[in-house]
Amino acid sequence: MLTKDSSDLKELIKDVVLQLKEEMLGSLVLRIEKVESKLFEKELENGKLAKEIEKLGKTVNEQKNENERLQKQIKSQGEINETKMNE
């Protein structure tokens, strides 16, 4: 029989509390692992996007340079044509 001061009752309560703690911590650990996994996936995705942004930035710069070159070429050709027309 269990009484208020029984050591068996105290041990039973300790065991129940310990088991509850372990179950709650286990659940919490699983949730943390899921969040960490999602965070890792997002970091990978961000890394890929950063590389793509860098690549697109280089492409834009190359295109700007090409446009400038073509504009100079057009201007130069226009000046040549104007000179020929004035002759």
Stockholm file with secondary structure:
# STOCKHOLM 1.0

chainA/1-87         MLTKDSSDLKELIKDVVLQLKEEMLGSLVLRIEKVESKLFEKELENGKLAKEIEKLGKTVNEQKNENERLQKQIKSQGEINETKMNE
#=GR chainA/1-87 SS CCCTTCHHHHHHHHHHHHHHHHHHHHHHHHHHHHHHHHHHHHHHHHHHHHHHHHHHHHHHHHHHHHHHHHHHHHHHHHHHHHHHHHC
#=GC SS_cons        CCCTTCHHHHHHHHHHHHHHHHHHHHHHHHHHHHHHHHHHHHHHHHHHHHHHHHHHHHHHHHHHHHHHHHHHHHHHHHHHHHHHHHC
//
